[in-house]
Amino acid sequence: MADSATLPPEAKLRMRRAPTQKVGTKTINLALQGGGAHGAFAWGVLDRLLEDERIAFEGLSATSAGAMNAVTLAYGMSLGGREGAKKALANFWRRVAHAGMMSPMQPTWLERASHNHSLEQSPAFLMFDLISRLYSPYQFNPLNYNPLRQVLEQSVDFERLRKDSTLKLFLSATNVRTGKVKVFGNDEISADAVMASACLPFMFQAVTINGEDYWDGGYMGNPAIFPLIYKCESRDIVILHINPIERVETPTSARDILNRINEISFNSSLMREMRAIAFVTKMIDDGIIGDGKMKRMLIHAIEGQDFMRDLGVSSKMNADWEFLTHLRDVGRERAEQWLEDNFGALNTRTSVDLGAMYL
């Protein structure tokens, strides 16, 4: 038998196995979207799912803030199981809040008093918003300072993560040169890979890895679903939605128009993959192809679109601890409701209307 050190990455990935599960446990894959500070909503969802020992995790596909949640969860899990993962996520978001306290972009006293979680009255935010429209990050941030890198490196030992994680990780970034998605697997996970997945080109310089430059993965996979289909055994994919797919009103301000363009762009790749899954599922259901010749995927979604739609775009940069814990609590509530309504569908059927939600 070959030494595992000599095996190619694909073979080593197949050798990864989830921790021993109790009889009756349902194994799922998670797809984690990005969304800046709104990623604390996913923190709450994950925190609640980790408490339910009826559920086990196999693969995590993630982008941007989702990538940070994914590596933090996987690292914490490798240290101390479910409780270790919960503790690691809480510590990560506390560090985010602490770093945010050092930022000049703070909510005003009126915004704090009204609990609207916006930064739109913050002089520092307004100045940054203007500067980022006129100058590139190579001009206004020549040293390429990003406080999240330090937070990430304090939260995750990437060498240990690559060696010890039992979860399959797939982090998406966008190759600037080719425009294609790059998926970083377990053996490629590093602080650079996570920062590449979260690199918004109007805010930060491209992240260079092995001679290639990368921007935020949301442009090409928010998150990518195909790695969970091809490289995981579980057919269940639970998507944690952060970016609203639908809005009732047409935006009219420049900031809101740009935000809606980003929402549509960042959801487009996910919707394309959902269309393909719906197409294959219909062919199986119609008997055109056999269930076994092609893999029938079971899709589920935990979302808070009604809640997220009411949050202004500037709140994605609000790292105030009160706001982050509010998002966490909403995420926990939505996960609790989802478990109550849909746990029985796991390993059995898709629990969302693909046509209504994605087509």
ABEGO torsion letter per residue (X at the ends): XBBAAABBAAAAAAABBBBBBBBGBBBBBBBBBBGEAAAAAAAAAAAAAAABAABBBABBBBBEAAAAAAAAAAAAAAAAEAAAAAAAAAAAAAAAAAAAAABABBBBAAAAAAGAGBAAABAAAAAAAAAAAABBAAAABAAGBBAAAAAAAAABBAAAAAAABABBBBBBBBBAAAGBBBBBBAAABBAAAAAAAABBAAABBBBBBGGBBBBBAAAABOBBAAAAAAABABABBBBBBABBABBABBBABAAAAAAAAAAAAAAAAAAAAAAAAAAAAAAAAAGABBBGABBBBBBBBBBAAAAAAABBAAAAABABAAAAAAAAAAAAAAAAAAAAAAAAABGABBABBAAAAAX
